[in-house]
Amino acid sequence: MNRVTAGRRVSQVFLLWLALASLHLMAPVQAQVASPMYPPLQSGEFRVTLLGTGAPPPLMRRFGPGVLVQAGGQNVLIDSGRGVTQRLFQLGVKLGAIDAVFIAHLHSDHIVGIPDLWLTGWLEAAYAQRNGPFRIWGPAGTRAMMGHLEKAYDWDIRQRIADQGLKAENVAVQASEVTDGAVVYERNGLKVSAIEVDHGDLLRPAFGYRVDYDGRSVVISGDTKPSENLIRRSVGTDLLIHQVAAVRPELLKDPVYQVILDHHTKPEEAGTVFTRIRPKLAVFYHFVLLGTAKIPPVTEKDVLEMTRRSYAGPLLLGEDLMAFRIGRDAVEQLQPAAK
């Protein structure tokens, strides 16, 4: 190969590389905003979407715990587990459009998505665009956690302000701590109340949340053993979203599995809770189904069958991105919008 031929070959390779690079650079621009997964909210609609229904295992099908509640022009998030930003993007909801975040407790699987939501949400990209501070409520320790996160990400924040001209007020943090029974948020008719639950003696306080809007309500349990306080504050709610945990009896010989199970609600116990609360619809989320290489986890079908031993009412196994409209007379599962 002579020098002229070699030069042409290099030029062709360079032009091909440049074309591929251009396509790569264009891809993020084309993906700035996802098409909404569900039809637009109607006036007066009360919508609840499961962003994540999983637990610590990094499953693609079940991201970390997170529930989006939309009503009265407000977008509030209960927990910010792994992948919450991706699920919001799939829904077509801007990260910066989240008005408030409420944390059940400070276990990592409930909070690991906070830095992503907070720091990606203040970017100027079309999928972000927060206007105002990042507002978060949670148990004792929430303020300290957010203060440490501000220190951990100080370089990123300072450089984006200096380099990109981003506004400091849109990355500022307003962190508050909640107490049992308190109305912790109330805007445009949407009201969020904290419910202290029982996640174990060493894990206090832990909370569930009740969201009321225009005579309708949803309760999200957070992590808890059967809780009398949760039952009392949830009786008659329209939609009850409750966690569940189960292991096969063979694994209970290992105290590690017994300890985990003792911090959660088992399917038969959940059925009793549902029977007492009498929701229009009960939905399982935050599935803690434990197993090993030799002993597989309890299946979701098993969970349903065990729950039916103590509950005969409306019940669904939650899935990521499953959405519900809370109406006056019933809770309707939404179907994705036609593409």
Secondary structure, DSSP 8 states (H G I E B T S, - for coil): --HHHHHHHHHHHHHHHHHHHHHHHHHHHHTSS---SS----TT--EEEEEE---SS--SSS-S-EEEEEETTEEEEE---TTHHHHHHHHT--GGG--EEE-S---HHHHTTHHHHHHHTTSSSTT----S-EEEEESTTHHHHHHHHHHHTHHHHHHHHHHH---GGGT-EEEEE--TT-EEEEETTEEEEEEEE-S-TTS-SEEEEEEEETTEEEEE--S-SS-HHHHHHHTT-SEEEEEEEE--GGGGGSHHHHHHHHTS--HHHHHHHHHHH--SEEEEEEEEE---SSS----HHHHHHHHTTT--S-EEE--TT-EEEE-SS-EEE------
